[in-house]
């Protein structure tokens, strides 16, 4: 028996296949364009994106077409859904939310579009909360409320080797102010109000990663919490970071270690380390 409410999200949520399959959940891919060839997010490796960025091969990304969302919502209705809650990455970083809203106008069933104001598991955790609520029989308002409640508690912090890739993609926002000293600092960034903003400037990469862990531990506190450690082409340091967080946060219910997809990778560049903190 299908859930009355179906949840739709996009590929920047970084969800694993098993997480998608066990919920009333559909993922719509964004696209990454490498050297003029377009791929669905997930259909090409992050290694290919990292290599393209390093060699200055043109890399860009694009949102799904509104018709793609319209078709997705129609498919949900055909499968028995009575309504949809569609949750996506920050509208200040992508036109995906806008495309979903346009597509929703053609849907045969009611659609509520939610801007998560985040991305990665900052989007993924609210999506999973919404999907669990849908599976439990909540109505559309209840499913949306579950997502928004999760969104309200989430913080995301990240380290990049260079701001160059964010600058190229136009996603640097208030962190633009750091560009003048980019060669002298390793920036720590956060997502605030749906935008990437500077958090701190640290002199070395090792100090930056240590500080990233300290900030995450402070934010998590002693309460039950889920965390995600993201990276791009930086698995060894990401694993060390995740292991350290596990040691320091005994109340952590889960620490997900996951490489970002090609679309996010295209904007942050190789070396990314991020921590998403999601208190219960």
N, C-alpha and C positions, 0 to 999 in steps of 0.2 A: 504494500500500500504506500503510495507516494505521500510526501508531506504536503499539507495545504499551501505552505509557503516555500518557495524555492529561493535560494540565495545565489546571486551572481556576483563574481568579482573579476579582477583582471590578473594577469600573470605577474605583475610586480609584487603581489602578495607573498610570493616565494613559498607557496604551499607544496608539500610533498604529495606524490600521487596517492599514497594510502590515505592521506587526510581528506583529499577530494572525494575519493571513492566511497568513503564511509559516511558521507553526509549528503543531504539534498543540496548540491553545490555544483555550479558550473563556472569554469574559468575561461575568460575571453582573453586571447593573447594580444599584447601590443606587438609592434614590429620593430626590428632593428635592421638598418640598412648598412651593409658593409661593402665599400667599394662599388656602390651602385646596385647591389643585389639585395633584395628584401627577404627577410626571414621572419617567421613567427617567433616570438620570444619563447625559448625552450627548444627550438628546432635547430639552433646552432650553438656550438659550445662557447662557454665564457673564455676559454683559451683563445679562440679565434678572435673574440672581441679584444682581449688584452693584447694580443699580438698586433692587431690592426692599429690600436691606439699607439703602441710603442713605435710602429713604423710609419705613423702619420697617414695611414690609409683612411680615407674619409669614412666616418662612422656617424650615423644619425639615427633617430628613433621617430616613430609615429604612432599616434593613437589608433584604436580600432575605428572603423567607419560606423556612423550611426546605424546604417542598415544592418551591420553585424549584430549590434545590440537588439535591434528590432527582431531579427531572425531568431536570436537566442531567447528572447522573451516569448516569442510565438512557440518555440520548441518546448519551453517550460509549460505553457498552457496545454499543448498537445499531450504532454506526459502526465497531465492531471493536476498541475499546480493551479491554485485559485488566485495567487498573487505572487509578487516577486519583491525581494529587497536586494537592491543592487549597490554594492559597496566598493569604492574605488580609491585609487591613490589620490593624493592631494591635487585639487584643482589648480593650485598655484604652481604645480610642477608639470602638469599635463592637461591636455584637453579631453582626457578620457571621461571625466564626469560630465562634461558638456555633451559629448557624443552619446553617453548613456541616457541623458535627459531627452535628447532629440529622438533617440530610438524608442524611448518609453512612450512617446506620443502615438506611436503606431502599434503599441502592444494591445493584444486582445484582452489582457487581464491587468489589474492595477499594478503599477510599479512605483516603489519608493526608492529614489536614488540618494545615496548617502556618501558624502565626501569625508573620507577618513582623516584628512589633514595629515596623512603620514604615508609610508610605503614600507616595503619589506614586511617583516612580521609585525611592524607597527600597524599595518593593514591586516596582516594574516591572523593575528590573535582576535581582533574584533570579528572578522569573517567567520572564524571557527566558533566563536561564541554565538553568533547569529545562527549559524547552521545547526548548532546543538539545540538552540531554542526552537528552531523550525522542526527538527526531528522529534522534539518533545511535545509538539502539537500547538505551540504558541501561534497566535494570529499574526498578521502582518505588523501591527503596532508593537506587539510583544517582541517579535524578532528584531525589528529596528531598534527598540529600546535596549535589547541585549547587546547589540553592536555599539550603540552610543555609550552605554555604561562602561564597556571595556575600553573604548576610545579615550574616555575622560581620564583614565588612570595611567595611560601609557606614555613613556618617555623614550626617546631614541637619541643616542649619542654616537658620533663616529669620528674616525681618524682617517685622513687621506695623506698620501705621500706628497701630493701636490694639488693645488687648486686649479691647475691648468685645464683638466678635463671638465670640471664644473664650469669653468669660464667658457670653454668652447661650446658647451651645450646650453649656455644661458641660464643655468639653474643655480647660480652662485648667490643670488639675492643679496642680503646684507653682508654676507661674507666677502663681497667685492672689496671692502675696506682693507682686507688682509693682503690683497694682491701686491701692494707696494713693498711688503716685507716678506713675501712668500719664500724667498730664497733663504731667509734667516730663521724661519720658524716652521714647526710642524703643527698645523692647525687642528684643534679639536672643534667639531661643529655639532649642532643639535638642530632639531626640527621644532620650530615654534610658530604657531599660527599657520601651519601648513607650508612654511618656507624654511629653507636652509639658512641658518644664521650662525655667526661665530660664537663660540663658547669660551675657549681659552687659546692662548698661544704658548707653545712649549718648544724648547730649543732642540731637543733630539727626539728621534723616533722612539727610542726605548722609554724615555720619560713620558712621552705622549701616550704610549700604550699603558704604562703603569697608571697614569693619571686617568685614563679612560676606565680602567678597572675600579679605581677608587671612587669615581663619580657614580658608576653603576651600583657599587656596594652601598654607598651612602643613600642613593635613591631607593634602593630595594628595602633597606632597613631590616627589621626582624620579622616582617609579616610574610605570609605565603605569597609567592611570586613566581611568575614564569619569566624566563629570559630567552632571548635569541642572540646568538653571536653570528654575525654575517661577515663575509670576507669576499674579496675577489683576488684570485691567484695568490692567496696568502694563507694556505691551510695550516701550516705548521704553527705560525704565530696565533692564528685563530683558535687552534686546539689548546695551546698553552693558556690563552686568555680564558677560554671556557673552563679549563681544569682549575685555574686559579679562582674563578668566580664560584665554582662548585665548593671549593675548600672554604671560602670565606662566607658563603651564604647557605648555611645548613637548612634554612627554611625554604629554599628554592624547590618548587615542585617539579620543575623541568627546565633544562637548559638545552635549547635547540641549537645545533651547529649547522649552518647552512650557507653555501655560497650563493651570492646574489645572481640573478639571471642576467642575460645579455643586455636587456634594456637599461636596467640600473647600472650595470657595469660600464656601459658606454658613457655614462655621465660622471662616474666617480673615479674610474681608472684603476689599474692594478695596484695592489697594496692596501686597499680598503680594509679597515676593521671597524665593525659597528656593534653596539650592544643595544638591544631593545629590552626595556624593563617594563613588565606588565604586572603590577600588583593585583591580587585578587580583589 
